[in-house]
Amino acid sequence: MWRATVLTLYPQMFPGPLSESLSGEGLARGLWRLDTHDIRAHGLGRHRAVDDTPAGGGAGMVLRADVLAAAIDAAAPADDPRPRLLMSPRGRPLDQARVRALAAGPGVIIVCGRFEGVDERVIEGRGLEEVSIGDYVLSGGEIAAMVVMDACVRLLPGVMGKEASGEEESFEDGLLEYPHYTRPREWEGRTIPEVLLSGNHAAIARWRREEAERLTRIRRPDLWQRRKP
């Protein structure tokens, strides 16, 4: 079973949205498992302190290496084969290829950062892979962790109704997805493209490919440039 372990200061945030729709149904059916581990349980002193002021000065607080390492060690032994991810805006951008690789494995261990950052020594000492979901900053890693899990879980066997649903989506072939239409045939003067009603599957496939390429060129020139030989 694919298993996600989340280390967070706010375990009550989970499963949150992951308890609904495809991910929630998969969770209820035992297709995947979610465990949360409270970092603060390993905090220091009467107040369970987990952070301290940054070395060298500066604003904010930093999550302590000793506290976070203790939490990681308790949640995942050294021989746990799952990749250890740290949600961080400075991390490698998450893409569909990485999601597919994670979904094909035994699961993930996700550390949700908070405060100004995480002590660099625990990132190195526990082999954390920094992952970003975009070029912006959130209050913490919890929402980002949910994004990672949702993207992975929907690809697990039995979660989506049709396997093709996961094969014809944006980014699967380095392209954005083509436009979709359904009934009614005409709406507010706008009609479904005739080719989609033709029954000519080759022509439909060609139209969809051309539209995917057109949208990618216009909206994501960075993706388009990476596709060019």
VENPEFEN-V456145 format. One record per residue. RES is the residue in three letters. SS is DSSP state (~ for helix, > for strand, _ for the rest). Layout:
RES&SS ; RES&SS
//
This chain:
MET&_ ; TRP&> ; ARG&> ; ALA&> ; THR&> ; VAL&> ; LEU&> ; THR&> ; LEU&_ ; TYR&_ ; PRO&~ ; GLN&~ ; MET&~ ; PHE&_ ; PRO&_ ; GLY&~ ; PRO&~ ; LEU&~ ; SER&~ ; GLU&_ ; SER&~ ; LEU&~ ; SER&~ ; GLY&~ ; GLU&~ ; GLY&~ ; LEU&~ ; ALA&~ ; ARG&_ ; GLY&_ ; LEU&_ ; TRP&> ; ARG&> ; LEU&> ; ASP&> ; THR&> ; HIS&> ; ASP&> ; ILE&~ ; ARG&~ ; ALA&~ ; HIS&~ ; GLY&_ ; LEU&> ; GLY&_ ; ARG&_ ; HIS&_ ; ARG&_ ; ALA&> ; VAL&_ ; ASP&> ; ASP&> ; THR&> ; PRO&_ ; ALA&_ ; GLY&_ ; GLY&_ ; GLY&_ ; ALA&_ ; GLY&_ ; MET&> ; VAL&> ; LEU&> ; ARG&_ ; ALA&~ ; ASP&~ ; VAL&~ ; LEU&~ ; ALA&~ ; ALA&~ ; ALA&~ ; ILE&~ ; ASP&~ ; ALA&~ ; ALA&~ ; ALA&_ ; PRO&_ ; ALA&_ ; ASP&_ ; ASP&_ ; PRO&_ ; ARG&_ ; PRO&> ; ARG&> ; LEU&> ; LEU&> ; MET&> ; SER&> ; PRO&> ; ARG&> ; GLY&> ; ARG&> ; PRO&> ; LEU&_ ; ASP&_ ; GLN&~ ; ALA&~ ; ARG&~ ; VAL&~ ; ARG&~ ; ALA&~ ; LEU&~ ; ALA&~ ; ALA&_ ; GLY&_ ; PRO&_ ; GLY&> ; VAL&> ; ILE&> ; ILE&> ; VAL&> ; CYS&> ; GLY&_ ; ARG&_ ; PHE&_ ; GLU&_ ; GLY&> ; VAL&> ; ASP&_ ; GLU&~ ; ARG&~ ; VAL&~ ; ILE&~ ; GLU&~ ; GLY&~ ; ARG&_ ; GLY&_ ; LEU&_ ; GLU&> ; GLU&> ; VAL&> ; SER&> ; ILE&_ ; GLY&_ ; ASP&_ ; TYR&_ ; VAL&_ ; LEU&_ ; SER&_ ; GLY&_ ; GLY&_ ; GLU&~ ; ILE&~ ; ALA&~ ; ALA&~ ; MET&~ ; VAL&~ ; VAL&~ ; MET&~ ; ASP&~ ; ALA&~ ; CYS&~ ; VAL&~ ; ARG&_ ; LEU&_ ; LEU&_ ; PRO&_ ; GLY&_ ; VAL&_ ; MET&_ ; GLY&_ ; LYS&_ ; GLU&~ ; ALA&~ ; SER&~ ; GLY&~ ; GLU&_ ; GLU&_ ; GLU&_ ; SER&_ ; PHE&_ ; GLU&_ ; ASP&_ ; GLY&_ ; LEU&_ ; LEU&_ ; GLU&_ ; TYR&_ ; PRO&_ ; HIS&_ ; TYR&_ ; THR&_ ; ARG&_ ; PRO&_ ; ARG&_ ; GLU&> ; TRP&> ; GLU&_ ; GLY&_ ; ARG&> ; THR&> ; ILE&_ ; PRO&_ ; GLU&~ ; VAL&~ ; LEU&~ ; LEU&~ ; SER&_ ; GLY&_ ; ASN&_ ; HIS&~ ; ALA&~ ; ALA&~ ; ILE&~ ; ALA&~ ; ARG&~ ; TRP&~ ; ARG&~ ; ARG&~ ; GLU&~ ; GLU&~ ; ALA&~ ; GLU&~ ; ARG&~ ; LEU&~ ; THR&~ ; ARG&~ ; ILE&~ ; ARG&~ ; ARG&_ ; PRO&~ ; ASP&~ ; LEU&~ ; TRP&~ ; GLN&~ ; ARG&~ ; ARG&~ ; LYS&_ ; PRO&_
//
